[in-house]
Amino acid sequence: MSREIDLILNKERLRDFARFIQMNVRLNFFNSYLSYLFHVLNIGGSFVITYATTVNDKDMKWVGIGLNSFSQLISLIEKLNSATLKQNQKDMLAIKNGTYIGDGPSPEVEIPDDTLQDGASKSKTE
C-alpha cells in the first residue's frame, strides 16, 4: 500500500515539476516583452509630457500621464510574474530535495468503510 502511495506521490511531483518548468518558460517570455513595453511607454510618456509642456497643451499632458501610469501598471505585473518565478524555483528545488509537499491545500478524502482493514476504526464517532 505504501509503495502505491509513493508511486502516486512521485507521479504528482514529476507532473508539478514539468508544470513549473512550462510556467517558468512562459513567464520569462512574457516578462521580456513586458519589460520592453514598460520602457517604450515610460519613455513615450515622458516625451509626450515634455512636448506638451513646451507647446502648452494641457490635454496632451494628460495623455503623457496616462502613458506613464499604464507603464507603471505593466511594471507591477512584471514584478508579480517575477515573484511567481521565484516561488516556482523554490518549489522545484524542494521537489529536487524531496521536501515538496504540494502546491495547495489538499482536500479531505473520505474513505468508504469497506476499504478499512487490519482492525482500523471505521469512524471517529464510534
Backbone torsions as a table, in degrees:
resi	resn	phi	psi	omega
1	MET	NA	-45.0	-178.9
2	SER	-68.0	-29.1	177.5
3	ARG	-65.7	-41.0	178.7
4	GLU	-65.1	-39.8	178.3
5	ILE	-64.4	-42.7	178.1
6	ASP	-61.9	-40.3	177.7
7	LEU	-63.2	-43.2	179.4
8	ILE	-63.8	-45.1	-179.8
9	LEU	-64.7	-38.8	178.3
10	ASN	-65.2	-39.3	176.6
11	LYS	-63.0	-42.1	179.6
12	GLU	-64.6	-41.2	178.3
13	ARG	-63.2	-43.4	178.1
14	LEU	-64.2	-40.7	178.1
15	ARG	-63.6	-43.7	177.9
16	ASP	-64.2	-40.6	179.6
17	PHE	-61.3	-45.6	178.2
18	ALA	-63.3	-39.4	178.8
19	ARG	-65.1	-40.2	178.1
20	PHE	-63.9	-39.7	178.7
21	ILE	-63.6	-46.3	178.6
22	GLN	-61.6	-41.6	179.9
23	MET	-65.1	-40.0	179.4
24	ASN	-64.3	-40.8	178.2
25	VAL	-61.3	-46.5	-179.3
26	ARG	-65.1	-43.8	-178.9
27	LEU	-67.0	-38.7	176.7
28	ASN	-62.9	-43.4	178.0
29	PHE	-61.7	-47.5	-178.9
30	PHE	-65.4	-41.6	-179.6
31	ASN	-64.4	-33.9	178.6
32	SER	-64.3	-42.0	176.9
33	TYR	-68.3	-38.8	177.6
34	LEU	-62.6	-37.4	179.4
35	SER	-63.6	-46.5	177.9
36	TYR	-63.4	-42.8	-179.9
37	LEU	-63.8	-40.2	177.7
38	PHE	-58.2	-49.5	-176.9
39	HIS	-66.2	-39.7	178.8
40	VAL	-63.6	-46.7	-179.1
41	LEU	-67.9	-37.4	-179.7
42	ASN	-66.6	-45.9	178.2
43	ILE	-67.0	-41.4	178.3
44	GLY	-61.7	-43.0	178.6
45	GLY	-63.0	-42.1	178.5
46	SER	-64.3	-41.0	178.5
47	PHE	-63.8	-43.9	-179.1
48	VAL	-64.3	-41.6	178.6
49	ILE	-63.9	-42.9	179.5
50	THR	-63.3	-45.4	179.8
51	TYR	-64.5	-42.7	-179.1
52	ALA	-65.2	-34.1	177.0
53	THR	-68.1	-37.7	-179.9
54	THR	-65.2	-43.4	-178.0
55	VAL	-93.2	1.9	177.9
56	ASN	58.2	51.4	178.5
57	ASP	-111.8	106.9	-176.0
58	LYS	-68.2	-36.8	-179.7
59	ASP	-65.1	-39.8	-179.9
60	MET	-68.1	-30.0	175.9
61	LYS	-61.7	-40.1	179.6
62	TRP	-67.2	-31.9	175.0
63	VAL	-64.0	-43.7	178.0
64	GLY	-63.5	-40.8	177.8
65	ILE	-64.7	-38.9	177.1
66	GLY	-63.4	-41.6	177.6
67	LEU	-62.5	-42.9	178.9
68	ASN	-66.1	-38.8	178.1
69	SER	-64.8	-42.8	178.7
70	PHE	-64.7	-36.5	178.1
71	SER	-66.4	-34.7	177.4
72	GLN	-68.9	-34.8	175.2
73	LEU	-63.7	-41.9	177.2
74	ILE	-63.6	-39.2	177.4
75	SER	-62.3	-39.3	177.9
76	LEU	-63.3	-43.5	177.7
77	ILE	-62.8	-40.2	178.3
78	GLU	-62.8	-40.5	178.4
79	LYS	-67.6	-38.1	176.0
80	LEU	-63.7	-40.8	176.7
81	ASN	-63.6	-38.6	179.0
82	SER	-65.2	-38.5	177.0
83	ALA	-65.2	-38.3	176.7
84	THR	-64.7	-40.2	177.3
85	LEU	-60.8	-43.1	179.7
86	LYS	-63.7	-41.2	178.9
87	GLN	-65.4	-39.6	177.5
88	ASN	-62.7	-40.1	179.0
89	GLN	-65.2	-38.6	176.3
90	LYS	-63.9	-42.3	179.2
91	ASP	-65.6	-39.6	178.2
92	MET	-65.1	-38.7	176.8
93	LEU	-66.3	-38.2	177.5
94	ALA	-65.5	-37.6	176.4
95	ILE	-63.2	-43.2	179.8
96	LYS	-63.0	-39.3	-178.5
97	ASN	-82.2	-10.1	-180.0
98	GLY	83.4	16.3	-179.4
99	THR	-108.3	9.6	-177.7
100	TYR	-74.3	128.9	-179.4
101	ILE	-97.8	-46.3	-178.2
102	GLY	157.9	170.2	-175.7
103	ASP	-102.8	14.2	178.2
104	GLY	-173.1	172.3	178.9
105	PRO	-67.3	135.2	-179.6
106	SER	-87.3	137.9	179.3
107	PRO	-72.0	150.0	176.7
108	GLU	-75.5	132.5	-178.4
109	VAL	-106.4	126.9	177.1
110	GLU	-87.8	131.8	-179.5
111	ILE	-99.3	126.8	177.9
112	PRO	-61.6	149.0	-176.6
113	ASP	-60.2	-34.0	-175.4
114	ASP	-75.5	-9.0	178.7
115	THR	-91.2	-12.7	178.9
116	LEU	-72.5	136.7	-177.6
117	GLN	-133.9	176.2	172.4
118	ASP	57.1	39.0	173.5
119	GLY	75.1	15.0	178.6
120	ALA	-70.7	146.1	-178.5
121	SER	-69.3	142.2	-175.8
122	LYS	-81.2	-23.6	175.7
123	SER	-154.3	158.8	-178.8
124	LYS	-75.8	-20.8	-176.4
125	THR	-84.5	-16.2	-178.5
126	GLU	-78.1	NA	NA
